[in-house]
């Protein structure tokens, strides 16, 4: 009896290791798949010429909203400046580049005339509270989890079609006047 117990006990580490290896393999596979999924969320970039447009996004809008904001970063990897000169989208009748600011405690917003310069070797962020796009005369309400397309036209690099990921409504009027 003792001998057979020793055989069973000596065989046990191999069985435990193989089960451990199986579980480890499943865990590693799950981890890899989660990174692949996360990478597709974070790898939301577009390129035209020397310009990289990073993570275009917008917020979901409530029923009846007539405008939505658009945000992203533009990185100019070139040796010459470029300029964002126009925007069009299938989600709205028109789109404009705007700038928000606070002066003497008063928040202001105004269209940017002449486009937005992206300096050579520089980066410009379109974000709540600063430069941003306004999608005016919405044809439909952007909903969280969806995407909509827009065309950004640059003075030198030309036009590029991008997809705006629609995120939740979060934030307040100070962050985004489109909500």
Rosetta blueprint (number, residue, H / E / L):
1 X L
2 X H
3 X H
4 X H
5 X H
6 X H
7 X H
8 X H
9 X H
10 X H
11 X H
12 X H
13 X H
14 X H
15 X H
16 X H
17 X H
18 X H
19 X H
20 X H
21 X H
22 X H
23 X H
24 X H
25 X H
26 X H
27 X H
28 X H
29 X H
30 X H
31 X H
32 X H
33 X H
34 X H
35 X H
36 X H
37 X H
38 X H
39 X H
40 X H
41 X H
42 X H
43 X L
44 X L
45 X E
46 X E
47 X E
48 X E
49 X L
50 X L
51 X E
52 X E
53 X E
54 X E
55 X E
56 X E
57 X E
58 X E
59 X E
60 X L
61 X L
62 X L
63 X L
64 X L
65 X L
66 X L
67 X E
68 X E
69 X E
70 X E
71 X E
72 X E
73 X E
74 X E
75 X E
76 X E
77 X L
78 X L
79 X L
80 X L
81 X L
82 X E
83 X E
84 X E
85 X E
86 X E
87 X E
88 X E
89 X E
90 X L
91 X L
92 X E
93 X E
94 X E
95 X E
96 X E
97 X E
98 X E
99 X E
100 X E
101 X E
102 X E
103 X E
104 X L
105 X L
106 X E
107 X E
108 X E
109 X E
110 X E
111 X E
112 X L
113 X L
114 X L
115 X L
116 X E
117 X E
118 X E
119 X L
120 X L
121 X L
122 X L
123 X E
124 X E
125 X E
126 X E
127 X L
128 X L
129 X L
130 X L
131 X E
132 X E
133 X E
134 X E
135 X E
136 X E
137 X E
138 X E
139 X L
140 X L
141 X L
142 X L
143 X L
144 X L
145 X L
146 X L
147 X E
148 X E
149 X E
150 X E
151 X E
152 X E
153 X E
154 X E
155 X L
156 X L
157 X L
158 X E
159 X E
160 X E
161 X E
162 X E
163 X E
164 X E
165 X E
166 X E
167 X E
168 X L
169 X L
170 X L
171 X L
172 X L
173 X L
174 X L
175 X L
176 X L
177 X L
178 X L
179 X L
